[in-house]
Amino acid sequence: MRALPILGLLLLAACATPLERCVSQARSSLTAAETELRDLERTIARGYAVEYRVRTYPVYTTCRGYKGTIHPCWRDRVQRVPRRVNVNMDEVRRRAADLRARIPALSASADRGAGQCRATYAQIAAQEG
């Protein structure tokens, strides 16, 4: 479940400039902590966690053949099905409190790292230009 946002960020990072990739890397721990905190806060508000199962089922549809011909065929359809999961709410609250306490330090570290990235790439741009 957490891999999908990371995969999306990796795909976006592939299109980014070297400076943007550096800043993104510097902020990655902060971004991960903020995302996890949002998930934990949603779990606290609901009173339970949600897990997703992937369900695959066949669907009868039409397909396009090699030379553009249309014919009936079976295709698999994939569906994410949410499932309610009981969790230890004390542990969830403890983890959320821990993240809230760590985020200021992670933010300061991310700002320092982003500043170093900007300084490094400003020097590279000055040398090239």
N, C-alpha and C positions, 0 to 999 in steps of 0.2 A: 504494500500500500504506500509506503514512504518512498519507494523506488521511482514511482511515476513522476513526482515533482522533480526529483534529482535528475532523471533522464531528460525531462524537458529543459532543465537548466543547462545540462550538458549540450543539448542540441542548439540552444540559443548561444552558448559560449562558443560553439564552432563558427558562428557568424560574427563574433565580436572582434574588435580590434585588440591588439596585445595589451593596451592599457585597460580596456574593459575587462579582459580576461583576468588580469592581475588584480584589479579591484574586486571582481567577483570572487576570486580565490581568497582574498584577504577577508571578505565578509562571509565566507561560507559557514563558519562555525556559528556566527551570530544568526544567520538566516535559518540554519537548522534548528537552533535553540528556540527561535521565535515561532517557527512552524510547529515544533513539538509542544510548546506552551499553548498555542491556539488549540491544538488537538486535545490537550489535557483539559483546558477550560471548557471546551464543548462537552467532553465526557463528564465533567463535574456538573455542568448545567443540566445535562440529560439524566444523569444518575446511572448511566451504563455506557459501555464502549460499543462501537460498531466495527465489525470486521466484514470484509467483502469476500465472498466466494465467487469464483468464475464458473459460470454454467455455460456449456456449449450444447446446442441442439440443432438438428438439421432443419432446413427450410427449403421448400420446393419453390424454385424460381426459374427465371430464364437466364441463359448464358449466351455469350457471343462466341462463336467458334473462330477457327483460324482464318477463314476467308470472309468473316463478317456475318456468317449465317447465325441465326438465332435458334436455339433449341432449349427444351426444358432440362433442368438439372437440379441436383441437390447441392446446397451450400451450407456450411456451418455458420451459425450465428452465435456470437459470444455475448454474454450478458453478465454484468456484475450484480450480484444479489447481496444486499445488505443483511447482516445477521446481528442480532442483539447479543452482547456478551457481558455477563456479570463480572465486575472487577472489584478489587479491594479499594474502596473510595478513600480510605485513610492514606493508602500508598499513593494514589493518584494526587491527592492534595499535597502530600509531602514532596512528591516529584515536581509539582507545579511551583511550590514555594521555593524549592531549590533552584529551579530555572529562573524564577523572578529575581532571586538574589544574585545569580551568575550573569544575567544579561547586561548590567551596567559595565562589568569588567570586559565582557565579550565585545560590547559596543566600543569601548575605548580602544581595545586591541584592534578591532576592525578599522577604526578611524586612523590609528597609527599606520596600519598596513596599507590602507588606501592612500595615505599621504606619502608613504615611501614609494608606492607605485607611481603616483603623479610626479614625484621628484625624479625618479629614475627615467621615466619616459619623457619628461621635459628635457633632461640632459641629453637623451638620445636624439630627440627632435632638434635640439640646438646644435648638436654635432653634425647631423645630417644636413641641416639647413644652412 
